[in-house]
C-alpha cells in the first residue's frame, strides 16, 4: 500500500507539501530505475520529457506503461485499476487524486498499452497541471 501511495504522491501531487519518508523515496527511485532499465529510456530522455509540447513522446510512453504496471495502476492486460488506486491512496492527498482520476475515467485506449498509459498521464496532467509530475 505504501508503495502505491508514494507513486501516487509523486505522479499526481509532487508540489503538495508532504515530505516523503526515505523508504518511500527509495521505492520511487527503484521504480524509476526498473523502468529505465526495462524500456531503454535514458536519463537524458527522461529529463528532456515535455508534457506540454510533446505529451506522447514515443521514448517515454512505454516508460509510463512500466511505471503504471509496476505500481499496479494498470494490470498487464491494460485495465486501469481505478478502485485499487483510490482504495490505497494516502488520506492526505485523496481528494486531490480522486478529483484528477474522476476526470480521466474515459481515456482513449490507444494502439497499445504504452499509448494507453501515455493517454492516462496526459489526462491527469490536463486534470491537474499544477500537481502532475512524472516519476
N, C-alpha and C positions, 0 to 999 in steps of 0.2 A: 504494500500500500504506500509506503513512504517513497519508494522508487517512482511510482507514477505521480505522486504528489509533487516531487521535485521536478519532474519533467514538465508537468503542467505549470508549475510556478514559473519555470524558466521560459517555456514556449509562449505562454499567454500573458503573463503578468511580470515581466522582468523589471519593470520600473516600480512595482508595488513595494512598499517599504518593509520588506521582510528579509531578514538575514538568514540564509540557509545554513543549517548545521554542516560542519565539514564532511560528514558521511554522505549527506545528500549531494553536496558539490562533487564529491568523489564519484558518486553514481553517475552524475551528468557527464563528468569528464570521461568516465569509462564508456558510457553510451556514445558519446561523440567519437571516441577512438574506435569503437567497434564499427560504427557506421562509416567512418572514414576508410577503415581497412576493407570492409565488405564492398564498398562502392567504388573505390579508387579515386574518390574526390580528394583533392589536395587541400592543405590548409590555405593555400593561396586562392583556390576556387571558393572555398568556404568564406574567406574574408572578403572576397570581391562580390559575393552574392548581393543582388539588388532587388528586393521585393517590389519596389515601385516601378522600375524601368524594365525589369526582366524577371517577372514573377515565376515563370515556368522555364527557368534555366535547365536545359537537359542534364547538365552536370549535377545539379542539386536535387532533381526530382526523385531519383532513386535513394539518395541520402535521406530525404524526408520520409520515404516509404520505410526505410530501415529504422529510423527513429520511431516511427509510429508502431511498427510491428514489435520492436524490442521493448517498447514501453506499454504494449498491449492496447494501444489506441485503435489499432486495426488488427484483425485476425489475418492469417496467411491467405485466406480466400478473398480478402479485401473489404470485409464488412467493418465499418467504423463502429467501435464499441462505446457508443454514447452513454449507455447506462453504467458501464464499468467506469468510465471517466468521471461521471457525476457522483457515483457511489464512493469513489476513493479519493475525491478531491479534499484538500485541506480546507477546513471550515473558514479560515481567514480570507480565502480568495474564492470561495464557492460562488458567491453572487456574480463576481466578475466573469468567471469562466462559464458558468451556466448561461449567462446572458449572451456571451460570444457564441457558444455552441448552439444555442437556440436559433441563431441566425444562420447556422450552417448545417442544418439537418438535411437539406436537399442540395447536394453538390453534384456537378457533372461527374459521371463515372470515369470519363477519360478512356483512352485507348488501352491503358494498362494500369497496374496498381501504383506505379511511380507517378503517373499523371493524376491519379485519384488523390494520392497523398498531397501532391502539389496543389490540387484544387481545394482541398480542405484548408491547407495553410494559407492559401490566397484568400479564402473566405474568412478565416479567423483574423487575418490582417485587416480585411475590409470591415469586419465587425468591431474591431478594437485596434486601430493602427498605433495608438499610443503605447499600448502594453504588449503588442506582439513582438516576439523575439524567436529567432531560430537557434536551437541548441547547437 
